[in-house]
Amino acid sequence: MPMDSITQVFRIGHGPSSSHTMGPSRAAMRFLDQCPGAASYRVTLYGSLAATGRGHLTDVAILDILQQSAPTEIIWEPKIVLPFHPNGMLFEGLDSKGNILDSLTIFSIGGGVLANEQFNEQQSAEVYPLSTIYDILNDLDARGMSFWEYVEENEGPQIWDFLSEIWAVMRRAVKEGLEAEGVLPGGLGLRRKAANYHTRAAGYLPTMRSRGNLFAYALAVAEQNASGGVVVTAPTCGSCGVVPGVLYFLQEQREFSDKRILHALATAGLFANVVRTNASISGAEVGCQGEVGVACSMAAAAAAQLFGGTLAQIEYAAEIGLEHHLGLTCDPMGGLVQIPCIERNAFAAARALDANVYANFSDGRHRVSFDQVVEVMRQTGKDLPSLYKETSEGGLAIAYSFCKKGGCPGCH
């Protein structure tokens, strides 16, 4: 199965969610082009989109597009899950008498990507002839090439201009996040922590200072996302702090050039693309293992490459990063991309560097391959009950509801 471009992995846009904010916004623009003259619009949200859409600003994203043209009604149907994907939307354009002029059923399948039975943006272009790391690694090993060279070979030299813009936005999100303070929107009363972590890190000895800065950089981007700032999906908005947090940290600490950072981003994008093609990066479909788990895997592969890892060591680092997030649930408190999402970004960044170190201590040989872990993640996501897949009906989301009723003595 061929793969499309890694430009589908890295998308620039406003948070807090690629599947719940970016995707619905793009779907609304698509339907507005399809049905521009309606007297009013009606949008029905299904499944996960309806269950956590208010916290993810799904309605705001849609209304910002359609409400400018005509009055728009949002209908929430969290108990109805359409067969194609949990993130379903039905757009309808109505005339002045309420008759349906046109309609569109479409799904936000992760990373801001749209699909339905007729089309799939994830499979829009066949850029890469190989779609498993096993096949790619064997091909590159035979030709003496690196992962980033394989990306350039298939994407063309223009990929570096694209990744240069991606890196610029990532760096900006870190810097802006480090300067921002106050309470994040949404009602949880969660204060930003990145600036404080960065300040406190300066008072520690080098090892602890490094870890504190790494936390701060990942937190900075995740908090920007939670506040609706401009971020890059890597591979999603909910996990957008891991890759830039790690790469910003390594560039600051080890003075890696922008060119080498872009090469690392290319490798990270390639590994994420394999997951998108063979499994999923949608929290509503496979849980947070497909978001934070894949982000950790991407960052681990990027770090291993920067530190001179072999192809096998890079693959091993990516495998470790994903394997040790298997089964991770997506259970956001209040339907917001804040608790536990922001904290998970910081811990996944630290895990990515640990995966890099562990893999580079080895000779790269190991029993479980990256592709096998991707398949296990896909099956695990399929087996997870829906209450653990971005519906806020189980796990920590329920713990928060219990806490609000006065049952949690330890959080005050």
Secondary structure, DSSP 8 states (H G I E B T S, - for coil): --B--GGGT--EEESS-IIIIIHHHHHHHHHHHHSTT-SEEEEEEEHHHHHHTTTTTHHHHHHHHHTTTS-EEEEEETT---SS-SSEEEEEEE-TTS-EEEEEEEEEEETTEEE-SS-BGGGS---BS--SHHHHHHHHHHHT--HHHHHHHHH-TTHHHHHHHHHHHHHHHHHHHHH--SB-TTSS--B--HHHHHHHHTTS-HHHHHHHHHHHHHHHHHHHHHTT-EEE-SS-STTTTHHHHHHHHHHHHH---HHHHHHHHHHHHHHHHHHHHHS---HHHH-GGGTHHHHHHHHHHHHHHHTT--HHHHHHHHHHHHHTTTT--B--GGG-S-TTHHHHHHHHHHHHHHHHHHHHHS-S--SS-HHHHHHHHHHHHHHS-GGGBSSSSSTHHHHHHHIIIII-TT--
